[in-house]
Amino acid sequence: MKFNIKTFFWVILYAIMAGGALSIFTTISSFIKYLFSLLAVYIGVRFFRRFETIGLRITFIVLSIIMFFIGVLITVVYQSLTNPDFLTGS
């Protein structure tokens, strides 16, 4: 498969969706969080069916992990700004 701009944007879109679903999974505590886990698995399966090259799959996994950390960082910063006692645990 030839790597072009369209493929690049698809990889980025899938990575943002998977990383976002995983960051939501880790930040909420209700039972619904398991739906986000299944959503992340579903997004990964869809990506792996669509793109069969090893390079794109590795890129997807790495970008998903990066997007996961960015999502968790944004959530923690937001919670610490809106609730000053969030970081101290009081």
N, C-alpha and C positions, 0 to 999 in steps of 0.2 A: 504494500500500500504506500502510495506516495504521500509524503508529509507536506501539507499545505496549510494555509491560514484557516480554512474551514475546519480541518481536523484539529488544529490547535485550539480553536474556540470550543469545539465539542469536548475536548479533554478538560479544558478549564471549567466549562459548565458542569460536567459530571463531577469534577473534583469539588467544586463549590457546593453542589447539592449533597454529596456524600459527607464532606467535612462538616457542613452545617447540620446535617441529621445527627452525626455523631456528637457534635458539641451540644446540641439540644438534649441528646440522650444522657450526657454526663451532668448537665446542669439542672434538670428537673427531677423531682423525687416522686412523682405520682406514677401510677401504673401505666399511664399513657407513654412513658418513656420507652417502653419495649416496642411500641409501634415505630418509633424513630429508629430503633436498632434494626428492625425488619426492613424499614425503608432504606437504610444505608446498605444492607445486604442486597436488596432488590436493585438499587442503583449500580452496585458493583457488578452484579450478574448481567445487567443490561449492557454495561460498558464492556465487559469481557466478551459478550456475544458480538458486539458491534465491531470492536477493534481486536484483531487477532495477533498483532505483533508484540513481541516481548518489550520493546522499547516504550511503546505507548502505555502498556500495562504498568510498567515500573514507574513511568512518569505520573500516571493516574494515582497510584498508591502514594507516592511521595507528595504530590500536590494535595491529596486528600488529608494526609497527616498534617501538612502545613496549614491548610484551611481549618482543620480541627483545632489546632493550637491558637490560631487567630480568633476563631469564634469563642473559645473558652476565655481568652484574654479580654476580648471585648465585653463578654458577659460579666467577668469579675470586676473590671473597671467600672462598668455601669452600676453594678450592685454596690460597690464600695463608695461611689459618688452619691447614690441615692440613699444609702443607709450607712452612716458613719460608723456604726458599731459592727458592721459586717466582718471586718478583718480582725477585730479584737475578740469576737465571739461573745460579747456581753449582751 
